[in-house]
Amino acid sequence: MPVLTVRRLQESDHADWRNLWTAYLEFYETTVPEEVYAAT
């Protein structure tokens, strides 16, 4: 089984997070304003 490491978020995580968040919204066929991306 792979080892899971939990760490604090880093600025370099933002692009990957944004891709996941966008895919989540697309799956549910919804959108949110850019302000929500920034706050989330």
C-alpha positions as CSV (number, residue, x, y, z in Angstrom):
1,M,0.0,0.0,0.0
2,P,1.4,3.5,-0.9
3,V,2.4,5.8,1.9
4,L,0.2,8.8,2.3
5,T,1.8,12.1,3.4
6,V,-0.3,14.9,4.8
7,R,1.3,18.4,4.7
8,R,0.4,22.0,4.7
9,L,-0.8,23.5,1.4
10,Q,1.8,25.2,-0.8
11,E,1.4,27.8,-3.5
12,S,2.7,25.1,-6.0
13,D,-0.4,23.1,-5.2
14,H,-2.8,25.7,-6.6
15,A,-2.8,24.6,-10.3
16,D,-3.5,21.0,-9.4
17,W,-6.2,22.0,-6.9
18,R,-7.8,24.3,-9.5
19,N,-7.9,21.5,-12.0
20,L,-9.6,19.2,-9.5
21,W,-12.1,21.9,-8.5
22,T,-13.0,22.7,-12.1
23,A,-13.5,19.0,-12.9
24,Y,-15.8,18.7,-9.8
25,L,-17.9,21.7,-11.0
26,E,-18.1,20.3,-14.5
27,F,-19.2,16.9,-13.3
28,Y,-22.1,18.6,-11.5
29,E,-22.7,20.8,-14.5
30,T,-22.3,24.0,-12.6
31,T,-20.1,27.1,-12.4
32,V,-19.1,29.6,-9.8
33,P,-17.7,33.1,-10.1
34,E,-13.9,33.6,-10.0
35,E,-14.4,35.1,-6.5
36,V,-15.5,31.7,-5.2
37,Y,-12.3,30.1,-6.7
38,A,-10.2,32.6,-4.8
39,A,-12.1,32.1,-1.5
40,T,-12.2,28.4,-1.7
